[in-house]
Amino acid sequence: MLLEKLIKMQRDENLTDQEMADRLHIPRSTWQNTRSGVRPMGRRVALAVKHHLPQFRAEAVSFLLSDAACVAASDVGVTTEVA
C-alpha cells in the first residue's frame, strides 16, 4: 500500500513529519494526520506523491485511478463494497 511505503521511507531516511511534508510540498498537519490514521490518505497527498516522489509515481497514479472510480460509482449510486 502506498501509505505504508511512504511511512517506511520516512522511517528509513529518519525524516521528521515536517521534513516529509516538505518533500511532499504539503502542510505538516496534512502529512501527520494521514500518517497517524486520523484521516485516510486522500487525493491531495496522492497528487503530492505523484509530483514530488517519482519512485512512488506508479502507486500514486493507481491510488488516484481507484479513488476516481469509487467517486464516479458513488455519483451514480453504485456501491463498491464487497459483501
Backbone torsions as a table, in degrees:
resi	resn	phi	psi	omega
1	MET	NA	144.9	-175.4
2	LEU	-60.2	-47.0	-178.1
3	LEU	-59.6	-42.7	179.0
4	GLU	-61.1	-38.4	178.3
5	LYS	-66.6	-38.7	178.3
6	LEU	-66.5	-42.7	178.5
7	ILE	-63.7	-40.9	177.7
8	LYS	-62.8	-43.2	178.5
9	MET	-60.7	-44.8	179.9
10	GLN	-59.8	-44.8	-179.6
11	ARG	-66.8	-46.6	-178.1
12	ASP	-61.9	-35.4	-178.7
13	GLU	-94.6	4.6	176.9
14	ASN	53.5	47.9	-179.1
15	LEU	-94.2	141.5	171.2
16	THR	-74.4	169.2	175.9
17	ASP	-61.4	-37.8	179.2
18	GLN	-64.9	-42.3	179.3
19	GLU	-65.4	-39.5	177.9
20	MET	-66.2	-44.2	178.5
21	ALA	-61.7	-39.9	177.7
22	ASP	-61.7	-40.8	177.4
23	ARG	-62.6	-34.9	-178.9
24	LEU	-87.1	-11.6	-177.6
25	HIS	61.7	42.8	176.5
26	ILE	-130.1	162.5	177.0
27	PRO	-62.8	146.9	178.4
28	ARG	-56.5	-41.6	-178.2
29	SER	-61.8	-35.7	178.2
30	THR	-63.9	-47.4	179.5
31	TRP	-65.5	-45.4	-177.5
32	GLN	-60.0	-44.7	179.6
33	ASN	-67.1	-35.5	178.3
34	THR	-70.5	-49.1	-178.0
35	ARG	-60.0	-40.5	-175.7
36	SER	-84.0	-6.6	178.1
37	GLY	87.1	6.2	176.6
38	VAL	-63.4	-38.1	176.9
39	ARG	-128.4	144.1	175.9
40	PRO	-69.4	156.6	177.0
41	MET	-63.9	130.2	-177.8
42	GLY	-119.5	-173.1	-177.3
43	ARG	-61.7	-37.2	-177.2
44	ARG	-59.1	-47.6	-179.8
45	VAL	-69.1	-42.9	-179.8
46	ALA	-62.0	-41.0	177.0
47	LEU	-65.0	-38.6	177.9
48	ALA	-63.3	-42.6	177.7
49	VAL	-61.7	-46.8	-179.7
50	LYS	-56.0	-41.2	-175.1
51	HIS	-84.9	-29.1	-169.5
52	HIS	-117.3	-11.4	177.8
53	LEU	-128.5	81.4	-173.8
54	PRO	-58.1	-25.4	180.0
55	GLN	-67.7	-16.2	178.6
56	PHE	-114.5	13.5	-175.7
57	ARG	-57.9	-45.6	-177.9
58	ALA	-60.7	-43.8	179.0
59	GLU	-65.5	-37.7	179.0
60	ALA	-65.6	-43.3	178.4
61	VAL	-63.0	-42.7	178.2
62	SER	-60.5	-43.7	177.2
63	PHE	-60.1	-47.0	-178.3
64	LEU	-63.1	-40.3	179.0
65	LEU	-67.1	-41.4	179.3
66	SER	-69.1	-36.7	177.0
67	ASP	-64.4	-42.1	179.0
68	ALA	-64.4	-38.0	179.0
69	ALA	-65.0	-40.8	178.7
70	CYS	-65.4	-42.2	178.9
71	VAL	-64.2	-45.0	-179.7
72	ALA	-62.9	-41.8	179.9
73	ALA	-65.4	-39.3	-179.9
74	SER	-70.6	-27.4	178.3
75	ASP	-65.7	-28.1	-179.1
76	VAL	-106.7	10.9	175.6
77	GLY	81.8	19.1	178.1
78	VAL	-96.0	133.0	177.6
79	THR	-90.5	144.2	179.4
80	THR	-107.7	8.7	179.6
81	GLU	-78.5	146.1	177.7
82	VAL	-103.7	130.8	-177.3
83	ALA	-76.3	NA	NA
